Amino acid sequence: SNLIDNSIKYTPPFGRIDIRLGLFKIIDNKQYQGICIQDTGLGISTEDQPYIFERHYRGAKTQESILGNGLGLSIVKELVDKMNGTIELLSPIDFQNNKGTQFIVWLSLKDSRYRTN
């Protein structure tokens, strides 16, 4: 829910937020189910990206303009790690306007009921 909240917070009026479920990927011979949250918001600079999952880190674009304490993404990362998952970040997704962010949370499919043949 934090990723969705961030998309809402950082996407201007009349922007777009897309959520896609049911993605599938194999990583290191393990099956993963993906959830994608993508927006047309401010984007995350390449300089900030290595640090965004650190506690209390806030990117340069957000320091003054949007309230927050820099904990949300570190909590997301911690929870995804505890569930043996991984998280991907792509920003900007609109290279012409240098805006937009996409996160994909990949969660391991351990339960054989959800495996495909």
Secondary structure, 3 states (H helix, E strand, C coil): CHHHHHHHHHCCCCCCEEEEEEEEEEECCEEEEEEEEEECCCCCCCCCHHHCCCCCCCCCCCCCCCCCCCCHHHHHHHHHHHCCCEEEEECCCECCCCECEEEEEEEECCCHHHCCC
